[in-house]
Amino acid sequence: MNSSTKEVTKVFWKNKLLEKEQLKYNELAKDYLDNQQKTEGLLTKAIRKASKRKSALGITWNKLQLLFDLIKAYSKGEYRKVSNGTMLTIIGAILYFVSPIDLIPDFIVGLGIVDDAAVLSFALKKISRELDEFENWKNAVLFKSEPHFD
């Protein structure tokens, strides 16, 4: 995160706007939780936007990719060792990310991504333990599928 993003994040934390926005989008996320088709459509939008904004997302980019993988695995039923609350937090953050009209609308060049990155960072901190567990599971699955030579 660059210095301007950190400053905006501090302001949001101070005013509790992030938490308020996250809760609003978590309510919307309930419609996606067990609807694979709707979730896949959301992921398509999110991946498209993230790819266009990769440099602006900074270090959040890698964790965002992990969130996408977790949503895919959960949606397909491959990984369910995560609470509904965590999934609502993740999907809610992704819904906020793809929304063009939020705290700082996306059409404001240079700033529109700042609040998106802040909300994503907020969600990542909130679910870090379960995200780490998913990453360990994912790495174990990938390791098992690779050919091993003695």
Protein Blocks (a to p, Z undefined) as FASTA:
>chain_A
ZZklmmmmmmmmmnommmmmmmmmmmmmmmmmmmmklmmmmmmmmmmmmmmmmmmnmmml
mmmmmmmmmmmmmmnopaccbcfklmmmmmmmmmmmmpmbdfbdfklghjlmmmmmmmmm
mmmmmmmmmmmmmmmmmmmmmmmmpccdZZ
